[in-house]
């Protein structure tokens, strides 16, 4: 599963460059992307087209939206990424600096599911390692 670990890391690099052409080949065509609970973002989003539309909407709203990996743990087809999120809203200039967790699941050698958590403890419990 080191392959998933490497894919996830390359995915964050692509995200920070806003290089969707490098990001989507790392994801299963049937990817399920679930934003954190309680947001107004909707979801879950299924497939490359829905996820691309979701990501483009985020980037339209934020001048900056950076995900820096602080730690990653791999276990039985899953990768838990602890990330620092730094962003600045385009319209208001409000800045966000938070720590989230992303739980990735592999299928067919690709990232097939992402669940985003604002509560790292809940993400660790879901990860179960």
Secondary structure, DSSP 8 states (H G I E B T S, - for coil): -HHHHHHHHHHHHHHHHT-HHHHGGGEEEEEEEE--TT-SS---EEHHHHHHHHHHHHHHHEEEEEEEEEEEEEETTEEEEEEEEEEEETTT--EEEEEEEEEEEEETTEEEEEEEES-HHHHHHHH--
